[in-house]
Structure formats: C-alpha cells, structure tokens
Amino acid sequence: MLTQSHLRRILVAFCCLAPGLAWGQGFSALVSPPRIEDSAKPGETYRNVIEITNVSDNAAHYTVKTADWTLQADDTVQFSEALAPSSCRPWVGLEAGELNMAANGKKRYRFEVAVPADAPSGECRFAIMIEGDPESVDGGVAIPVSGRIGVIVYLTLGDAAAQLAIAGQKLRTVDGRLLPMLSVRNNGNAHARLQGFVDGKDGSGKTFAFAPSTLPILPGETREIPLTPQGDSEDAPAPTLTYPLQLKGRLDWGKQHLDIETTLSR
C-alpha cells in the first residue's frame, strides 16, 4: 500500500527528472526557467523573475515557498523545508506566498535576495517551490497528496569559483549502455556544470563527439559525470561503441578547463 511519504517521494523524484514541468492530481504547472545561475555582490539586492503557467483548463491555487536542497549520490534532488546550516534562505523575499491562477493563466513571479554586506565569498543556493492544493489519491485508502515543482537558484557571491580536477576515469553502465565516466572533484566554493565536447575513437575506428552530463558538481563534492556519444542528428539512434575507446579533448566551465586524454577498455 502506498503511504503519503511514498507518494511524496515519487512526486519529488518526478520533478527532478523533468525540471520545469509537473503534473499531479489536479496540478498542472509549467515553470520557466527550470533553474537560475547568476551572481551578486555583497551588500546588493538581487532581483529576478520566474514565469509560472497553469496549463490546466481549470483555475488553480498554488502555494509558493523556499526550500533547501541536496543532490544525492543517485543524482536525484532532495528538498527540505527545514532551514539547513548556513542556509541563505533568510535573505530571500518572495512576491507572494499564494497564487490564484485562471485556467491556462500565466504569471511573472518576482523574487529577490538581499545579500548582506558582510556575506562571505561563496554560493547562495536554494529552491523556489510551487505546490498545488492537496488532492485525494486512492491507494487502498484515500491519501491527500499534492504535486510540486522546484526552481533551483545558484547565486555566486563575490569572487567565488569552482576549482575542478579529474579524480578518475572508468566505464559504467548507464540506462543499459556502457559509457565512459569522469570522476570530477570540485575543491572550490561555487558549483560547476561541464560544457563542451570530447573527441572519441572506438575500437572499430569510428569517431564520435562525446558530450558530458549537465549534472552540477557542488563545492566539496566528487561526482561521476557520464560522457555520451552524439548521433548525426537528434532523432538518430544512439551510437554503438566498440572498446577500447580513446578520448581526447577539453571540457569547460567559465574559466575552468579540464584536459582529457585517456583510453578506456572493458
């Protein structure tokens, strides 16, 4: 039998897999952008907007609040309304705690972050949570659950920056495919998200461009980043790789560069 906590975990996992769009019982919302990456100076008030769309043919009522979050080892996000140590959420101001939206209505929703003048160099990270009203779900008994979606905000403060290093390379099966994997360590005080392409040549002599996962690498973390071979077009089938695989190239994030030259075998 599904419990309320089980259903809530399912909803949270869904929101992480499909950021920016969520459905629940009576909850249909589109939020843009799914994340915000920006910077601010100590002593200034940072302001921005997100766009919330009710994609239902019925009127909707949403609750809006902030949350802290952590990125789990399985790459899912865990949201928490409890204030985390050193959380910057007390700096955050929201336009409204509740929203009433017409069917297929759209709202530009404002928020701000009042960064203290003595804020240390680092990164302010939080989520803006949009949650629908509870609805009853029949899982043997009627259990009230609500759909919700989180917009994750990364606000770099002062001269904070990532400091990346490759901690290892290996092969790992991802969604049934054997792929090259980079283990990347971030010794800095701001997150990173690898960009660019790496050239690869497999055991049959075929060449491919490999793109890194866009998973964030948070300060103090080591995260495994899969490299996926790119097809000739978006609708082309996933390329089949023959090992050993030679990789050579560079991935970037801002001023950070990772040079890659390795050969991976089964």
Secondary structure, DSSP 8 states (H G I E B T S, - for coil): ---HHHHHHHHHHHHHHSTTEEEETTEEEEEE-SEEEEEE-TT-EEEEEEEEEE-SSS-EEEEEEEEEEEE-TTS-EEEESS--TT--GGGEEES-SEEEE-TT-EEEEEEEEE--TT--SEEEEEEEEEEE--EEEESSSEEEE--EEEEEEEEEETT----EEEEEEEEEEETTEEEEEEEEEE-SSS-B--BS-EEEE-TTS-EEEEEE----B-TT-EEEEEEEE--SSTTS------SSEEEEEEEEETTEEEEEEEEE--
